[in-house]
Amino acid sequence: MLYRRALTRELGLTTGAVLTVLIAIALVVLFIRLLGDVARGELANEAVFAFLGFSLLYFLPVLMTIALFAGVLLPLSRMWRESEMVIWFSAGLSLTQWLRPVLTFSIPFSLIILLLTLVLNPWAQTKKNEYRQDLRSRSESSLIAPGLFAESSAGQRVYYVESLNPLTGIVRNVFMQSRIDGQLGLVVAREGSHTELEDGSRYLVFKDGRRYEGTPGRLDYRIVQFERYWMRLDPIAVNGKETGVRQAQVDELLQDASPQARAELLWRLGVPVSALVLAAMAIPLSFVNTRARRSHGLVIALLLYFVYNNLLSFSQAWVAQGKLDLWLGVLTAHLPMVLAVLALFYLRTRLRFPNWRRT
């Protein structure tokens, strides 16, 4: 019918616009956070955009849920304000008949969220951890970049090189600060290079420089001039593969009877279910008093979303702590909001025009 096609088109445009804005905001916030990690030496420069993609993919189901809720709420609220709903109701439509086009649009959207939570997010978290371990296992020489101060992962050395020849791997005008057993050491050299011996050991070789050793605040520094100075670089040992319920596949979670696995399964299934419930809830919440030209439903919608999100988080925490089993956690998270949807529909359909007939 005409109202279904018009509503579906507007739902798609509004949801897409809201999702685009939310993704842009999330990218800015995540990018600033990752730049802070880079500044503290906790993350390599080349890993910023990879981690940005992994983090965005993790938060995308929640962003899509918010976008769907707003994408249903805003167009219907506009139709109330501009009295389009009066025309449709006068033509014989009821409020419950708007459920069909809304759910027709929302169900495929929720299936995409389900695909993200069940399949793509565990894969992304696994790849993120593998990439993080690969960065941790690299030697300190991979951290050196021309024109930048680079700190070793152990925090014992700081490097600075003025230039780097990408063909030969030779760096010019090298500065290195090291602190071992509280003693400060400085190395200044004309050039340096990375060398790997036949036994697999790796070294930084400095040429034509000086080494200063001593304790800060004292004058008894020892100065050593050298033609060639070798410093060993050992790769950082990584303690096995990081595993957790966030990286587990669905079949692994179903076979795992631990409370943590049940809580993770509750969250993965709960996010797409909450998207459907919120989309249905947006229909009665979109009511606007055309005389007052304002709607308290928008404020109530915001509060109900936070209540729903907190219920889902609390249920997950209680299941993880063993206070609730899986099915009781599902009921705790979703049953109150389903009842709230039914109550809102009852209040709006009890009188078709609850405020217009009052004088």
Steps between C-alpha positions, in 0.01 A plus 500: 500500500595865461571569866729195522714604203525859618586399856758240394678753279512757779612241754791403276613858442475604865668186634783535249555864590500433876735204459741709292512770768550244778782327311671835439482588870624155600794522257608835643479379860680171427766674294578745781520213747738305277718807447528521878618137507758582233623803695545283811693241301234232546421469130707513183428771243422255221238323713272802550271450202482123544397538863260776398322260268489220757363732769236649271384153399462408868278801576308487171211278628421750776523791257268323258250437780494870591472597133204265447322634809550860390424412138152380597431760767589816306293444182192398696539800730515726195180342368327574831621861501386563143164325559567227246401244760158668527443435131606137522286438808204666328553260210446208736855409602571410859823549690572126502494488121822700496675201655514313170705752297720577801577133566543432127776760503641408843530122468766504221681774691497285814627199305801706394560586867469130584760417234733759651464378858515126424756479218687818408575640845661179637711480184601866533594460866710194415684685225548800727664287769718324242612836364569629852714193576687546174579858597616390844730233358682736266853604583572849620659592168156502337399787729772734375373768260689808376413826671307336785587393852419129540482322834561130534208292626686429822553871555877459548616672180409809299620541141526789259648504149524795268470315168464151359617359170223257398729317254791425733317523837771733635389777736685827550566704814372250756403576858418229754424527870496189719440448870627178659492446878436870551807605302446732209689443175505715188633396160563748221627364170555617144312204352354164587352192342311183582691173474383141535757226560490141379366376836195729466608757760439863407714804576504872453850602390603861567806653333720797589342626819516543875329340798435692820432306821414631843237585758278808450593778742864396532807614310689172481392409149706254300555582134594224258587572139451213256534414137243220515247427776278187495171485689293181496129516420292207620145459378235530768364167607124463466334270750289287273186592315244724665160336516173603656126487459504805274707309245301175531279384216133421550549122508770539764270714715219246468730219613646705786282486812699764692313811620731724295413317177127516578528873572679561170232302315234707675660821378548384141139392466363785711626788284304406183193411708517840670515667158166341404336585833619861483376536142153385607513723807574804284151485342299600810783718629491713186169665601513881492235732633426711192360785708804532722742421216722308737537141601592353832540169319849592380620548857327180609654317202848607608438386857353168387802432279739552791282283722497224238876520447563486875264205539694313234833587664380406847358171375827416333692581819264295717524201266881530496500505881277193517209682663267425205487227242487581129123490449423693816752760386324524164166557673652758733645697210214487249170416671459839680554687173262275305236568766578871471438483123163331555406756765593792273295360212205450735521858624518643147228283349252526789397835356598569143546871562561526876575873511322646201145458634573687819392859512 
